[in-house]
Amino acid sequence: MPQPTIPTFADVFAYSIDAWQRSVLFLDIMRQRAEQYEEHTARVAPHVLNYEAELLLDGRTLARPVNYALVRIVPPKGIVVDPLKRPFVVVDPRAGHGPGIGGFKADSEIGVALKAGHPCYFIGFLPEPVPGQTIEDIARAEAVFLETVITRHPGADGKPCVIGNCQAGWAVMMLAALRPELFGPIIIAGSPLSYWAGVKGQYPMRYSGGLLGGSWLTALASDLGAGIFDGAWLVQNFENQNPANTLWTKQYNLYSKIDTEADRYLGFERWWGGHVTLNAEEMQFIVDELFIGNKLATGEIRTSDGTAVDLRNIRSPIVVFCSKGDNITPPQQALDWILDLYDSVDEIRAHGQTIVYTVHEKIGHLGIFVSAGVARKEHDEFASNIDLIDVLPPGLYEAVLKPASDVAEGRDLVAGEWVMRCEARTLDDIRALGGNDLEDERRFAAAAKVSEINLALYRTYLQPAIRAMATLPMAEAMRRMHPLRLQYELFGSSNPFMAWIDAGAEHVRENRKPTASDNPFLALQGTASRQIVDGLEAWRRAAEHLSEQTFQTIYGASALQAALGIDTKSSRPPRKAAKSLLHQALVDTRIAELKAAMPEGGLREALARALLFVGMARGGADERGFEAVRRLRRSHPAAKQLTLAEFKALMRAQYFMLLIDEEAALAALPKLLPEGSKERRAAFAALRQVLEAPGPLTGVAAERLQRVAALFGLDSEPPVPIVARKAARDHGAS
């Protein structure tokens, strides 16, 4: 066992000098942070976009004005975008911070979309809301923005791919349910959609509404703000979820790496400190209808004209990106809306929906939007393969990423560093991630009822007096005194103590003497830091456990549930999306149409049907197979006539035919083929080329291919040697 090093006087002196210098430099960075905060908040339209942007449409000029705007991202030098590729539209979350997180770095959602050659647009917002604007007004404004983007790209191969981060995710999903014709694929990253969901012992933020007695405090905060809700309170909620990082780690990391960490720290703080505000009506809707009410996934939200917001109306593929390391939007809140809406994957297919999800193992909530590693991997693959996702048959899939270096077959068909495969999943795969039982659902239903009662009592007895007392100057003073704002202003120019810091820091930089890495006091400093973090983590765990136990005890009480009218005998969750008899009638009509169309069509329909029949045995789709299809389209003039939308419709129709009656669909296949054996053999070779792009067929898939060969009249079709397959791929790429 190594003996501990005994500190010398030289160690003490060196560490003392280093600690003093780091303290001065730390205060100087706090001073710079305060100046940055003042400069950022003084701007008319503050943002942290790392790209030049051109304003296209100001939401304040619309019939129902809102504080949102649409801008076009100007591609940086060296980046060329293809106007015929579908545009990407990034919608930033208005969750207390200012806009720009989706384009915060070069490696970002915007960055990977531009790199893939897609035109890119951004929907952001101003710090102050337009008086009277509502969530519905914002949704209608975003519809106008998407209409503008679509008009600018009439020849694009598909509708815009829309990315909604965090709280922008549920806003995008609501709009897509109301205006499905405006959307191509939808990517929602770290977005809560099932607000009660979670796992016992984890993610306690979902208990907050019940423990605070419901949304009456939201109304109180808005009334004290003279009709304005301060977004800094939302940011404070995020801070409270990780006290170790908030109170210690973030600052200690800067202090301990003071010579290298300043730029990264200041860059992040520029966004983190850009607090914005919301109208009282907006915030009350968010809390009552979503976070406490949990009405989105059950179709209980209605617009002002009575239209129900039913997520089953969405016709575009939905890509859900979440993480097990996200304590703000855990996987259950990101995915359990699927369980709220559907009883089986067949029901997902009956609604024509394609849902693709991917679950990161450890990245945190902000890392989903900010991390360069995530952008270069997950977002890069989604951007590069967005057309593959768009043409996937309806169903539930998990996107699995494999390093391209591990791929042997079809390596020339892979563009990036990863290979994406969409593997078929069932609802049991979602349930396996954990979630609420029936008792938990009843507890949250009870909390929602209590919230309604407390809000009604507040509005009846307290709200008139609070509104009469609250004035605009008082509300502004309260916003300035918020602890999150004070931490910036205390180090600003108004503090006389900070006057010497600028010159002192310059002197320190000129005479910087960092101590040696083996100084024993540095090790002691690290040990002390770890102990502080461990103590704060223990406090967090204890507080979370207490909050969970308190919530379960209060809202699980049978007497309270009975008094609130919660049905404790039903086996059905208290909030579950209703089924539509009209939809079932439409499905029955569509089934009859597809059955009648099975013998109709030609070689295109035959190849699509055969491709799907064999591919279904593999339980998913690989980007190499889709790239092989792309290359075949380029090399065959007849195939070029199909747009991506037409190709998608063709594949969906053939897929549904196989689902409805596989044997009848296959029996009709020979009627769709040309008479000549030469044409059939060439078509079969093209089919095989696509199917074997990810690697040789085995098992059931190989048996199905042999059955297709028989249907093509090629019973004796020999296996294609590897050399021949490579030659076929080379021919397709030419």
N, C-alpha and C positions, 0 to 999 in steps of 0.2 A: 504494500500500500504506500503510495507516494506521500512524503512528509509535506505538510503545509508550508508554504513559503513565508518566512518572517519578513515583514515589511521593513525597509530601511528608511532613513531620513530622506534619501533621494527619491524614494517612491512616494513618500508623503508630499514632498515639495512638488514633484512633477504632476501628481494627480491634482493637487490643490490648484496649481496654475491652469491645468487643463479644465478642471471643473468650473473655475471662475470664468475662463474664456468661453466655455460652452454656454454658461448662464447668460453672459452678455449677448452672445450670438443668438441664443434662444429668444431673449427679449427683443432683439432686433427683428427676428422673423415674426414675432407677435406684432411688432410695430408695422412691418410691411403688410401683414395680414389685415390689420385694421385699415391701413391706407387703401389696400386693394378692395376691402369691403365698402369703404366710403365711395371710391371711384365707381365700383360696380353698381351700387344702389342708386347713384346719381344719374346713371344712363337711362334714357327713355325706354330702350328695349334691351335690357341686359341679358346676355346668354354666354355660354361657354363653348359654343361651336368652334371646332378647329378648322372650319372651312369658310370660304367666302360664300355669301348667300345673296340672292337677288329676290326682292320682295315681289310677289305676284298678286296677292290678294290680301287686303286688310279686312279682318272680320268686323271691324268697327263701322265699315261702310255698308254692311248687309242690312236687309230689311229688319231683321232681329239682330242688332249689333252685339258682338262678343269681343273679348279681348284676345282673340286668337288670330293667327296669321299663317298664310302659306308662303313658303319661300322655295326657290329652286337652288339646289346646291351646285355651285360652280365647280366643275371638276378641276382638281389641281393640275399643275403642269406635269405632263407625261402620262396623264390618265385620259383615255379616249372612251367615250360612251357611245353605244349604238342606239340611235333613236328608235330602232325597230324592236329592241328588247323591251320587255315589260318594265315600266318604271317602278321604283321602290319609294314608298312614302313612310317616313318615320314619324310617329306621333309621340311626343314626350309627355311624361306624367306630370300632372299638376298636383303634387302631393306635398306641398310646402316649400319645395325648392324651385328655382328658376329653370328655364329650358336649356337644352343642349347636351344632356347626358348621352344621347344616342350618337352624338358626333364629337364627343369629348376628346378623343384621341384619333390619330391616324388609323390605328387598328381599332375600329369601332364598327357598329352596324352600318353607318353610312360609308365608312371606308371600305368594308368588304363588298358592299353593293356596287360601289364605283369601280373597284378593282375587277369585278365580274362583268363590267361593261354596261351596267344598268343606269339609266338616268335616275337621279335621286332628288327627292323633295322632302321638306321638313315642315311639320306643323308644330309651331311653338305658341307662346302666349306672352302677354305683358304682365308686369307685376300686380297691377290693380285691375279688378274686374269692372266691366261696364255695369253701371247700376241697373238692377233688375234682371240681369242675365241668369238663365237657368241651365241645368245640365242638358235639358232637351234643346235649348237654343244652341248650345255648343255642338250637340250631335248634328243638328241641321246645318250648322256652319261647316262642319267637317264634311258633310255630304256635298256641299257646294265646292269645297276644296278638291275633293276627289273627282267631281265632274269636270273641274278645270284641268286637272292632270290628264284625265282621259281624253279631253278635247285636244290637248297639246300633243297627244301621241295616237293619232287615228290609225296608224299602220302597225302599232305595237302588237306583238304576238301574245296577247293576253292582257287582262285587266291588271291594275296596279297591285303589287304585293305590299300589304300594309303591315307595319310593325308597331305594336303597342307595348310600351314598357310599363311595368308596374301598374299604376292606376289608369294609365292610358289604355291598358289591355281590356279592362271591362268596358270602357267607353267605346272602343273599337268594336267589341263584340255586340254591344247594344245597337250600334249603328248598322252593323252587318246584318243583324236580325231584322231591322226595319227597311234597309235598302240593300238587299243582297246582290243586286245587279251591278253595284259599283265596285265590287271587290274581286281581286284575284286571291291568291293564297294569303292567309292571315297568320302572322307570327306574333304570339303573345308571350312575352318574356317576364317571368317573375310576377305574373298577374293573378290576383285573388279573384276567384269566381264562385267558390263555394265557401262562404265566410265562417260557417260554424265548424268546418272540418278540421281535424287534427289528430294527434296521437296523445294519449294520456302520458303525463310526465314530460311532455315537450310542447313547445310553441304556445306559451301561456298568453300571448297577446290577444288571442281570441276571447279570453275571459274578461277583458277590460270593460267592455260595455256593460256586462251584467254586474260586475263589482262596483261600478260607478253609479249604478242605479238607472242606467239607460242613457238616452240621448238628451235628457233635459239639461245636462251640463254643456252640451254643444250649443243648445239654444241660449243658455246663460252667457257663454263666452261670446257668441255673436251679438247678443243684445248689449253687453258691456263694450263691444267694439263698434257700437252704433250701426249695426246691420252688416258688419264686416267680420269674418272669421279670420284670425291670424294664423297663417300656415306654419308659423314657428312652433305652434303647439303640436302639429303633426310631426315635425322634425324632432321635437322633444320626445315624442313617443318612440321614435326610432332609436334615439340616444338611450332611452331608459332600458331598452332590451339588452344592452351590452354595457353595463356600468364599468366593467374592467377596461374596456377600450375607451369609453367616453371619459372616464375620470383619470385614467392613468396611461394606458398603453399607447394611445395615439400621440400624446405629448412626450412620453418617455422615448418612443421610437425616434422622434425628431431630435430630442436632446442628446441621445446616445449616438446618433449618426449626423450630428449637426453640420459636418463638412460636406455631406453628399445628399442629404434628404430634403433640403429647403425647397427646391423647385417642385418636386412631386407633392410635397405638403401644401405649398401655396396654390398649386394648380387645383388640387382637390377642394381646398377650402374656398376657393373662388365660387365653386358650384354649391358646396354644402351650406355656405352662409348666405346664399341669394334667396332669402325667404320672400314668399309671395302671399297674397291674401285671396280669399274667396268670399263671394256673397253668402249671407246667412242661408238663403234658400238652397244654394248649391251644396253647402256642407251638411245641412239638415237632410237633404235627399240622400247623400252618400251614406250617412250614418243610419238613418231610419230604414231606407229601402235595401241597402246592401249589407253593411257590416253587422248591424244588429238584426235587421229584418230578414236577411238572407233570401230575398225575393227574386233575384235575377235568374237563377237556374231553375226556379219553379214556375216561371212565366207569369208572376203576379204583378210585375211592374207594367204600368200602362202610361201611354203618352197623353197629352192634354186632349186629344181627340178620341181617346178610348182604345187606341190600338195596343194590343198586348205585345210585349217584348219577349218573343219566344226564340231562344237560341237555336231551336230545331229548324228555323227558317233559313239559317245560313247555308248557302250553297257552295261556298268556297272551301278548299281544304284549310283546316285549322292546325297550326303547328304550335305546340305548347312546350316551352322550355322552362324547366324548374330545377331545383337543387335540394338535396337533403341537408345541405349546410345553410339553407335560407331560413332564418328564424322569423322573417317578416311574412313571407308567402311560402309556407312549406308545400311539399308536393301534394298533400291532401287538398289544400285550398286551391291549388292550381289545376287539379285533375278531377276532384270528386263531383264536379258539376256534371260530368259524364254519367255518373251513377244516379244523380238526381233526375236526369232526363230520360235515361234509357234503361231497359231491363235486360238487354242482350245486344250483342254485336249485330245480329240480324235486324234489330230495330234501328240501329245506326245506319245500316245499309238501306233500309226501307225509306229512310229520310234522305238518302243520297249524300250523306255526309262522310267526309274523309278526315279523320283526326289522327295526327302524328304527334307523339310526345317523346321527349328525351329527358332523362333525369340525371343531372350531374351529381357526383358523390359528395362534394365538399365545398364548392364555391359558395360564397355568401350572397346576400340579396343584391348588393350594389355591384358585386363582381360580375353578375349576369350581364350588366350593361357596360361596365367600366373595364373589366379585365381584358388585357390584350390577348392573353392565352385563350380565353373563351371566344373572343372575336375571331382569332385566327383559326379556331377549330370549329366550334358549333355554328357560329353565325356565317363563317366562310362557306361551310358545307351547305347550309340552307340556301345561301344566296346562289351558289354555283349550281345547285340541283333543284331550284324552285320549280322548274318545268316538270321534272320527274314527280315531285310532290303533287303538282297540279293534275297530272293525269293518272295518279294512283286510283285503283278501283275503290269505291266506298268501303269503309270499314275502320277499324282501330289498329294503329301500327305504333311500334316503337322504333325510333331512329337509332341505329347502332353504328358507331364509327370505329373503323379499324385502320391502323396505320397502313398507308399505301406500300410502305417498304415490306410489309408482310404478305403482300399479294403476289402470287405467281402468275395466275391466268388473267389475261386482259389488262395487264399493267398499262398498255398504251392507250387504254380507254379511260384512264383516271387522270384528271387534270391537276388536282391538288395533292396535299400531303396525307389526306385521309380518304377512305372509301366509305360512302354512306350506304347502308342497307336498311330498308324499311321492313321490319319483320312484323307479321300479323300477331295481334294480341287479343285477349278477351277481357271482359270486365273483371274477371278474377285476378288478372295481373294488376289492375288498379287497386282492387281490394287488398291485395297482398302487401301493399305499401302501408297499410294500417289506416284506421279511421274511427269514426264514432260508432257506438252501438245505439240501439233504440233508446236506451235510457239517456244517453248523452243528448240525442236529438230533442227529447222532451225537456231536458234542462234548458237548452238554448231557446226552445219555443217559449218556456216559462219566462226566461229573461227578456225576450222580445215583448211579451205581454206586459211585464212590469214596466218596461221602458215606455210603452204607449200610455200606461196609467200615469206614471210620474211626469211625462211630458205634458199630458193634459192638465194635471194639477199645477205644474209650473206656469203654463200659459194662462190658466184661470186666475191664480192667486198672486203670482210674483212678477210675471212678465210686464204687466202695465207699469208697475212702479219702477222696475229696472230700466225700461225704455225711457221713462220720463226723466230719470236721473242721469242716464248716459248721454254725454255731449260729444261732439266731434273732437274738440281739444282734449277731453279726458281720454277718449278712445285712442287718440294718437299718442298721448303720453304713456298709456299702458303698453302699447306696442313697443315703444322705444325702451321701456323698462323691462321687457321680457329678458330673462336670464341669457338666452342664446344671443340676443343682440348686444347685451351689456358686455359679454365676454369679448366682443370685437371692439366696442367703443372705449372700454377701459384702457386699452393699449393704443388708442388713437391720439391724434394731435391735440385733443382737448385736455389730455392728462398731462400736467406740467412735469410730472416725474419722468416722462418718456423723452423729455427734450434733449437729454445728453446721450441717449442710446445710439443714435445714428453715428455720431462722431466716435463714441466709445467702441462701437462694433467695427468701424473702419480701422481704428488703431489695433484692435484685437486681430483682425485679418492680416494686417501687416506684420504682426509679431506672433502669429499662431504657433503654439507649441503643444501639439497633441501628445499625450503620454503614450508610452509603449504598450502594445497589446497584452504583454505579460505582466503588467502592473497589477499587483494583488488587489489593489483598491477597485480596479475595474471589475474584477471577479466578484468582489463584495457588493459592488453597485448592482451587478446583474442578479445576484442572489436576492438582494433586497427587493428589486423590481419583481422578481418571480413570486416572492412572498406576498407582496401587495396584490398582484394579480390573482394569486390563489385565494387570498382573503376576500377580494371583491367577487370572485367567481362563487365562493361558498355562500356569500350573502345573496347573490343572484339566485342560486339554486334553492336556498331556503325560502326566499320571497316567492319564487315561482311555485314551489310546492305548497306554500301556505295559500296562495291565491287560488290554485286549483282545488285544494281541499275545501276552501271557503265557498267557492262557486258551486261545487258539487253538493255540498251540504245544504246550502240555502235553496238552490233551484231544483234540487232533487227531492225536497221535502214533499211527500204525497199530499199533505194538507194544502200547501201553497199551490201545487199543480191543480188540485181539485177546485180550489177557489178561483183559479184563473181559467178554468174550463178546458184544461189539457186532458185529452182522452188517454188515460193510462192503460186501457185494455186493448186498444187497437194494435195490430201487428204492423201497421203501415206508419212510416215516419210522419210526423206532424206536418211537414212541408214536402210535397212530392209533386212533380210536374204532372198535370192531368193529361190523359190520352184524348185524342181527337177522332171521333167517328168519321168525320169528313175526310181526314187524312187516310184512314183505312180504306174508305170507298175509292179515293183517288189511286191508292196503291193497287187495289183490285182491278181497276180499269187499266192501269199501266201494265199489269201482269198479262192481261188479255191481249193488249196491243203487242207486247213483246213475243208472246207465244205465236201470234199470227205472223210476226215478221221473221221468225227463225229461218224459213227457207228463202228469204228475200236477200238480195245483195249479190256481191261478186267476190273476186279474189281478195279484195281488201278486207271485207267482213270475215272471210274464211281464215285469213292469216291472223287477224285480231283474235278470233274465237279460239284458234288452235294455240296461239301464244299464251292466252290467259289460261286455257285448260291445263297446259303443261306447267306454266309458271305457278299456278295455285298450289301445286304439290310442294313447291319450295317454301311456301308460307311467307312470301314477301317479295320485294323488288330491290334490285341492286342497280346502283348508278351506272355500272358498266353495261348492263343490258340496255338501259335507256340511251346511253351514248351510242351503242351499236345501232339502235333504231334511228337516231339522228343521222348517223353517217349513211345508212341505207336511204333515208329520205333525200339526202343531198345527191346521192349517186343515181337515183331513179326518178326521172322526170315526172312520172305519174304520181308518185308519192308526194312530190313537192306541192301538188295542188291542194293538199289538206293543210288548213291552218291548225295551230295548236288546239284551238277551241273545237274544231271539227274532229280532230284526232281524239280529243278527250271524250266527246260525245259518242264517237264510234266505239271506243274501248269500254265505256260505261254500259252501252246498250248490249254489247256482246257479253260482258261480265254478268249482267243481270239475267240474260238468257241462260247462261250456265247455272246460275243459282236457282232459277225457277224450275228448270227441267234439263239437267245435264245430258241425259241420254237422248232426249228429243233434239237438243241443240247439236249434239255430235252426229246424230243420224242425218240431219239436214246438211251437214258440212259438204259432202260430195256434190250437192246440187249447186253450190256456190263456186266450184272450181272450174277452170277452163278445161276443154276437152283434151287438148294435146298433152301427151306425157312429158314432153320437153318443158312446157310452161309449168306443169305441176312440179317437176323435179327442181326447176330453178326457184320456184316459190318455196319449196320445202327446204332447199339449201339456205335461202335467206332467213327462213324461220329458225333453222338450226343455228345459224351464225349468231342470231340475237340471243337465243336461249343458252348457248354455251359460252357467251362472252364472260360471265363470272367464273366459269370453270365447267368441267364435264358434268353431264347429268348422271345422277345415280338414283337407285331405289325406285320409288313410285314415279318420280319425274321422268326417269329413263323409260319406264314401262309406258307411261302416257305418250311419250314421244313416238314409241314404236306403234302405238295404237293410232296416232295421227298419221304416221307413215302409211298404215293400212288404209285409212280413210282417203289419203291422197292417191291410193292405188300403187303404193311403192312398198309392198310387203317385204321385199328383199333388199330394202335400202340398207347398205352396209354402214357401220360406224365411220365417221369422218376422222381420219388420222390427224394428229396434232399439227403436222406440217401443213396439211390441207386446210385446217381451220385457220392457221396463221395466214395462209395465202388469201383465204376468203376475207379475213379482217383487213389485210392490206388492200385488197381490191375495194372493199367498202370505204376505206379512208381516202382512196384516190379521187 
